Amino acid sequence: MANTPLHIPSLIDRNKWKDYRKEIWGDSFNWSWNRTTKQIEYLVIHHSVTAHDASPDYIAQLHKNKGWGGIGYHFLITKDGVVWYVGDVGTARANVAGMNEQVIGICVIGDFTQYNPSNDQIKSAHDLCEFFLDQANWPNLKNWEDVVGHKELKATACPGTSWKGVSDSMYERIKNRIPYTPDTPPVDYKVKFEKCSKGRGELKTKHDELEKRFKTAEATLTIIKEWKEKIAIALGIGVDWPKILDQINEDTKRLDELQSYEKYAILITSKLNELLSRDFKMPDDKDNLLSSLDEYKGLESDRKTEVDALQSKAVKLEKAKRPIDKLKWHEHFILAIKKLIPFIKKGGDTVGKS
C-alpha cells in the first residue's frame, strides 16, 4: 500500500489544496502498482476534455466506466484552482500508456481545444509543479524541462491546442505563473480610508475657503450694484454727466477681464476721484474759489442762477474733504460717493433746467 502525505504551503495558504484520496471513488492507495520516487521522470499535464466545471467525482465516474480500479490521475485541478490529491504519488495509476511508472499525472479539468484554463488553474498548476521541482525526494524532477504535456510523450491532442509552439502558450503561462487576466492587487481598505479621510479634509478646507470667498464676492457684488445704481442716477442729471456715464459703462465691460471685484471698484474709484480733482477741486483760498466760479459763469452764462447754489455748497464740500491716502479700497469708493452724490442731488439737480 502506498500512502504518501503531501504538504504544499503555496496551495494551502491560498486555500487551494484538498487531499481527496479517501473520499474519491476507487482505490487511491493500491491501484495500480507501487513505484519509488527515483523512477519518476516527468510531471505530465493533461486536460479532461469535459465541461470546464466538471467535478472530481465526475472524472472518477468516467474512469470507473472504463473498468479501472481507481482514478487514473494523481491530481485534478478544478476551475476554481483547487488541487485535488486523488491518486497516491507512490502508485503508477493510468496516465501515459507504457510510461506510467515514470510520471506524475496532473489533469487540469476542461477542454483546452475550445477555451483556455482559468487564471486559478494556471496559478495552481504552477504551484503544484514548483513544489515537486524543488523537492530533493524526486531527484529526476530538476527543472521546468521535466514538465511536459501528454502530447509530448504520446500521439494525442492532450492537453489542448495551445500547449506549446504558440506565442501565448499554456506551458509558458504555467511555467511563469502568468494568468490570462492580470490579478487585481488586493485593496488595502485602511490605506484607502485614510486617503479618503485626508481627501475629504482637504475638500472641506477648500470648500470652506471657496464658500468664504463666494460670500465675500456676493456681498461685494451687491454693494457694487447699489453703488452703480446710485452713480448712474447721479451721473444722469448734470450736463457733463452723460459723457462720464458712458465712460464708466465702457469700463464696466472690462469687469470679466479684471476678474476681481476689488480691482473693478478701485478702477471706478479712480475715475471718480479723478473727476473730483478735475471738476470740483477745492482751491486753497477764497479768491481762487471765486475765480473758478467766475470762470464757470463765463462758460455757462445762461445758468447764473446755479452759481449761487454752487457757492453755498462749496463750504459743505470743503468740510467733506478728508485724507484718503491710507483708506482701504472700499473706503475710497464710499468717500467718492459721499462727496459726489450729495453735491449732484442738491446742487446739480437744477443744471440743464434753464
C-alpha positions as CSV (number, residue, x, y, z in Angstrom):
1,M,0.0,0.0,0.0
2,A,1.3,3.5,-0.9
3,N,0.4,6.3,1.4
4,T,2.4,9.5,0.6
5,P,1.1,12.5,2.5
6,L,1.9,15.9,0.9
7,H,2.1,19.3,2.4
8,I,2.3,22.1,-0.2
9,P,2.3,25.5,1.6
10,S,1.8,27.6,-1.6
11,L,-1.5,25.8,-2.2
12,I,-2.6,25.5,1.4
13,D,-2.0,29.2,2.1
14,R,-4.3,30.1,-0.9
15,N,-6.9,27.5,0.3
16,K,-6.4,25.6,-2.9
17,W,-5.4,22.2,-1.6
18,K,-7.7,19.1,-0.9
19,D,-6.4,15.6,0.0
20,Y,-9.3,13.7,-1.5
21,R,-7.7,10.2,-1.7
22,K,-10.1,8.6,0.8
23,E,-13.3,10.2,-0.5
24,I,-12.8,9.7,-4.2
25,W,-14.2,6.6,-5.8
26,G,-11.8,3.6,-6.3
27,D,-8.6,2.6,-4.7
28,S,-6.3,5.6,-4.4
29,F,-3.6,3.7,-2.4
30,N,-3.0,0.4,-4.2
31,W,-4.2,0.6,-7.8
32,S,-2.3,0.1,-10.0
33,W,1.2,-0.7,-8.8
34,N,3.7,1.0,-6.5
35,R,6.9,2.7,-7.6
36,T,9.7,4.7,-6.0
37,T,10.3,8.4,-6.3
38,K,13.6,7.7,-8.2
39,Q,11.5,6.2,-11.0
40,I,9.6,9.4,-11.7
41,E,11.0,11.5,-14.5
42,Y,8.1,13.7,-15.7
43,L,5.3,15.8,-14.5
44,V,2.7,15.3,-17.2
45,I,-0.1,17.9,-17.8
46,H,-3.4,16.5,-19.1
47,H,-6.8,18.0,-19.8
48,S,-10.0,16.2,-19.0
49,V,-11.9,17.0,-22.3
50,T,-15.0,17.6,-20.2
51,A,-17.0,20.7,-19.2
52,H,-14.9,23.3,-17.5
53,D,-16.9,22.9,-14.3
54,A,-16.8,19.1,-14.1
55,S,-16.2,17.7,-10.6
56,P,-13.5,15.2,-9.4
57,D,-16.3,12.7,-8.7
58,Y,-17.5,13.1,-12.3
59,I,-14.0,12.4,-13.6
60,A,-13.8,9.3,-11.3
61,Q,-17.1,8.0,-12.7
62,L,-15.6,8.3,-16.3
63,H,-12.7,6.1,-15.2
64,K,-15.0,3.7,-13.4
65,N,-16.9,3.3,-16.7
66,K,-13.6,2.2,-18.3
67,G,-13.4,-0.7,-15.8
68,W,-10.4,0.7,-13.9
69,G,-9.9,0.1,-10.3
70,G,-9.4,3.7,-9.4
71,I,-9.0,7.2,-10.9
72,G,-6.2,7.4,-13.4
73,Y,-4.6,10.7,-12.4
74,H,-2.7,11.7,-9.3
75,F,-4.0,15.3,-9.2
76,L,-7.1,17.1,-10.6
77,I,-7.2,20.9,-10.8
78,T,-10.8,22.2,-10.9
79,K,-11.8,25.5,-12.5
80,D,-11.6,27.3,-9.1
81,G,-7.9,26.4,-8.9
82,V,-8.3,23.7,-6.1
83,V,-5.8,20.9,-6.4
84,W,-7.4,17.6,-5.5
85,Y,-5.0,14.9,-4.5
86,V,-6.8,11.8,-5.8
87,G,-4.2,9.1,-6.5
88,D,-1.3,8.5,-4.3
89,V,2.0,9.5,-6.0
90,G,3.5,6.2,-4.8
91,T,1.3,4.4,-7.3
92,A,1.7,4.4,-11.1
93,R,-2.1,5.0,-12.0
94,A,-3.1,5.3,-15.7
95,N,-1.6,8.5,-17.2
96,V,0.6,7.6,-20.2
97,A,0.5,4.2,-21.7
98,G,3.8,2.3,-21.3
99,M,5.2,5.1,-19.1
100,N,3.0,5.2,-16.0
101,E,5.8,4.3,-13.6
102,Q,7.7,7.4,-14.8
103,V,5.1,10.1,-14.5
104,I,3.0,12.1,-12.1
105,G,-0.3,12.8,-13.8
106,I,-1.8,16.3,-13.4
107,C,-5.2,16.7,-15.0
108,V,-6.4,20.3,-15.5
109,I,-10.2,20.0,-15.8
110,G,-11.7,21.4,-19.1
111,D,-11.4,21.1,-22.8
112,F,-8.5,23.3,-23.9
113,T,-9.1,22.8,-27.6
114,Q,-12.1,25.0,-27.1
115,Y,-11.0,27.6,-24.5
116,N,-8.2,28.4,-22.0
117,P,-7.7,27.3,-18.5
118,S,-8.9,29.6,-15.8
119,N,-6.5,32.0,-14.1
120,D,-6.7,30.0,-10.9
121,Q,-5.9,26.8,-12.8
122,I,-2.8,28.4,-14.3
123,K,-1.5,29.6,-10.9
124,S,-2.3,26.3,-9.1
125,A,-0.7,24.2,-11.8
126,H,2.5,26.3,-11.4
127,D,2.5,26.0,-7.6
128,L,2.0,22.2,-7.8
129,C,4.8,21.7,-10.3
130,E,7.1,24.1,-8.5
131,F,6.7,22.0,-5.3
132,F,7.9,18.8,-6.9
133,L,10.7,20.5,-8.8
134,D,12.0,22.0,-5.5
135,Q,11.9,18.7,-3.6
136,A,15.0,16.5,-3.2
137,N,12.8,13.4,-2.8
138,W,12.2,13.4,-6.5
139,P,15.8,13.5,-7.9
140,N,14.8,13.3,-11.6
141,L,12.5,16.3,-11.4
142,K,15.0,19.1,-11.7
143,N,13.6,21.9,-13.8
144,W,10.7,23.0,-16.0
145,E,12.0,20.9,-18.9
146,D,10.7,18.0,-16.9
147,V,7.1,19.4,-17.1
148,V,5.6,18.1,-20.3
149,G,2.2,17.8,-22.0
150,H,0.7,14.4,-22.6
151,K,1.1,15.0,-26.4
152,E,4.9,15.3,-25.9
153,L,5.1,11.6,-24.9
154,K,2.3,10.1,-26.9
155,A,0.3,10.9,-30.1
156,T,-2.7,12.9,-28.7
157,A,-4.2,16.4,-28.6
158,C,-3.9,16.5,-24.8
159,P,-3.6,19.0,-23.1
160,G,-5.0,21.2,-25.9
161,T,-4.0,23.2,-29.0
162,S,-2.2,26.0,-27.1
163,W,0.1,23.8,-25.0
164,K,3.4,24.8,-26.8
165,G,4.6,26.3,-30.0
166,V,2.3,29.3,-30.0
167,S,3.0,32.9,-28.8
168,D,0.7,32.7,-25.8
169,S,1.3,29.1,-24.8
170,M,-0.4,27.4,-21.9
171,Y,3.0,25.9,-20.9
172,E,4.8,29.3,-20.6
173,R,1.9,30.7,-18.6
174,I,2.1,27.7,-16.1
175,K,5.9,27.9,-16.0
176,N,6.0,31.6,-15.3
177,R,2.7,31.7,-13.3
178,I,1.1,34.3,-15.7
179,P,-2.7,34.2,-15.6
180,Y,-4.6,35.2,-18.7
181,T,-6.1,38.2,-16.8
182,P,-3.7,40.1,-14.6
183,D,-4.5,39.9,-10.9
184,T,-6.1,42.9,-9.3
185,P,-4.0,44.0,-6.3
186,P,-5.8,43.5,-3.1
187,V,-7.4,46.6,-1.7
188,D,-5.8,47.9,1.5
189,Y,-9.0,49.4,2.9
190,K,-7.2,51.0,5.8
191,V,-4.9,53.0,3.5
192,K,-7.9,53.7,1.2
193,F,-9.9,55.0,4.2
194,E,-7.0,57.2,5.3
195,K,-6.6,58.6,1.8
196,C,-10.4,59.3,1.6
197,S,-10.4,60.9,5.0
198,K,-7.4,63.1,4.0
199,G,-9.0,63.9,0.7
200,R,-12.3,64.8,2.5
201,G,-10.5,67.1,4.9
202,E,-8.7,68.8,2.0
203,L,-12.0,69.2,0.1
204,K,-13.7,70.5,3.3
205,T,-11.0,73.1,3.7
206,K,-11.1,74.1,0.1
207,H,-14.9,74.2,0.2
208,D,-14.9,76.5,3.3
209,E,-12.3,78.8,1.7
210,L,-14.3,79.0,-1.5
211,E,-17.6,79.5,0.4
212,K,-16.0,82.4,2.3
213,R,-14.7,83.9,-0.9
214,F,-18.1,83.4,-2.6
215,K,-19.9,85.2,0.2
216,T,-17.4,88.0,0.1
217,A,-17.8,88.3,-3.6
218,E,-21.5,88.1,-3.3
219,A,-21.6,90.8,-0.7
220,T,-19.2,92.9,-2.8
221,L,-21.3,92.4,-5.9
222,T,-24.4,93.5,-4.0
223,I,-22.6,96.7,-2.7
224,I,-21.2,97.5,-6.2
225,K,-24.6,97.0,-7.7
226,E,-26.1,99.5,-5.3
227,W,-23.3,101.9,-5.9
228,K,-23.6,101.6,-9.7
229,E,-27.3,102.4,-9.4
230,K,-26.7,105.5,-7.3
231,I,-23.9,106.7,-9.5
232,A,-26.0,106.1,-12.6
233,I,-28.8,108.2,-11.1
234,A,-26.4,110.9,-10.1
235,L,-24.5,111.0,-13.3
236,G,-27.6,111.1,-15.4
237,I,-28.6,114.6,-14.1
238,G,-25.8,117.1,-15.0
239,V,-24.8,118.4,-18.4
240,D,-21.4,116.8,-18.3
241,W,-22.5,113.6,-16.6
242,P,-23.7,111.6,-19.7
243,K,-20.1,111.6,-21.0
244,I,-18.8,110.3,-17.7
245,L,-21.6,107.7,-17.6
246,D,-20.6,106.5,-21.0
247,Q,-17.0,106.3,-19.8
248,I,-18.0,104.3,-16.7
249,N,-20.3,102.0,-18.7
250,E,-17.4,101.2,-21.1
251,D,-15.2,100.4,-18.1
252,T,-18.0,98.1,-16.8
253,K,-17.5,95.9,-19.8
254,R,-14.0,95.2,-18.6
255,L,-15.3,93.5,-15.4
256,D,-14.8,90.0,-16.7
257,E,-11.2,90.8,-17.9
258,L,-10.3,92.2,-14.5
259,Q,-11.6,89.0,-12.7
260,S,-11.7,90.8,-9.5
261,Y,-14.4,92.9,-7.8
262,E,-11.8,94.8,-5.9
263,K,-9.9,95.8,-8.9
264,Y,-13.1,96.9,-10.6
265,A,-14.0,99.0,-7.5
266,I,-10.6,100.6,-7.5
267,L,-11.0,101.4,-11.2
268,I,-14.3,103.1,-10.6
269,T,-13.0,104.9,-7.5
270,S,-10.0,106.2,-9.5
271,K,-12.4,107.6,-12.2
272,L,-14.5,109.3,-9.6
273,N,-11.5,110.8,-7.7
274,E,-10.1,111.9,-11.0
275,L,-13.4,113.6,-11.7
276,L,-13.5,115.3,-8.2
277,S,-9.9,116.5,-8.6
278,R,-10.6,117.9,-12.1
279,D,-14.0,119.4,-11.9
280,F,-14.6,120.1,-8.3
281,K,-11.2,120.6,-6.8
282,M,-11.3,122.8,-3.8
283,P,-8.9,125.8,-4.2
284,D,-6.7,126.7,-1.3
285,D,-8.1,130.2,-0.9
286,K,-11.3,132.0,-1.4
287,D,-10.1,134.2,-4.3
288,N,-9.2,131.1,-6.3
289,L,-12.6,129.6,-5.5
290,L,-14.4,132.7,-6.7
291,S,-12.2,132.9,-9.8
292,S,-13.2,129.3,-10.6
293,L,-16.8,130.1,-10.1
294,D,-16.5,133.2,-12.3
295,E,-14.9,131.1,-15.0
296,Y,-17.8,128.7,-14.7
297,K,-20.2,131.7,-15.1
298,G,-18.4,132.7,-18.2
299,L,-18.8,129.2,-19.7
300,E,-22.4,128.8,-18.5
301,S,-23.7,132.4,-18.7
302,D,-27.3,131.1,-19.2
303,R,-27.1,129.3,-15.8
304,K,-26.0,132.1,-13.5
305,T,-28.7,131.1,-11.1
306,E,-26.8,127.9,-10.5
307,V,-23.7,129.6,-9.3
308,D,-25.1,130.8,-6.0
309,A,-26.2,127.3,-5.3
310,L,-22.7,126.0,-6.1
311,Q,-21.2,128.7,-3.8
312,S,-23.4,127.7,-1.0
313,K,-22.4,124.1,-1.3
314,A,-18.6,124.9,-1.5
315,V,-18.4,125.1,2.3
316,K,-20.1,121.7,2.7
317,L,-17.9,120.1,0.1
318,E,-14.8,121.6,1.8
319,K,-15.9,120.1,5.1
320,A,-16.4,116.7,3.4
321,K,-12.7,116.6,2.4
322,R,-10.6,114.2,4.3
323,P,-7.2,112.4,3.8
324,I,-7.6,109.3,1.6
325,D,-4.1,108.0,1.3
326,K,-4.4,105.3,3.9
327,L,-8.0,104.3,3.3
328,K,-9.0,100.8,2.1
329,W,-10.3,100.4,-1.4
330,H,-14.0,100.3,-0.4
331,E,-13.5,103.4,1.8
332,H,-12.1,105.2,-1.2
333,F,-15.2,104.3,-3.1
334,I,-17.5,105.4,-0.3
335,L,-15.7,108.7,0.1
336,A,-16.0,109.4,-3.5
337,I,-19.7,108.7,-3.5
338,K,-20.3,110.8,-0.3
339,K,-18.6,113.8,-1.9
340,L,-20.2,113.4,-5.3
341,I,-23.8,112.3,-4.9
342,P,-24.9,114.9,-2.4
343,F,-23.4,117.6,-4.5
344,I,-25.2,116.4,-7.6
345,K,-28.6,115.9,-5.8
346,K,-28.6,119.2,-4.0
347,G,-26.6,121.5,-6.3
348,G,-26.6,120.0,-9.7
349,D,-30.2,118.8,-9.9
350,T,-31.2,122.1,-11.5
351,V,-28.5,122.1,-14.0
352,G,-30.0,122.0,-17.5
353,K,-33.3,123.3,-16.3
354,S,-33.0,126.9,-17.6
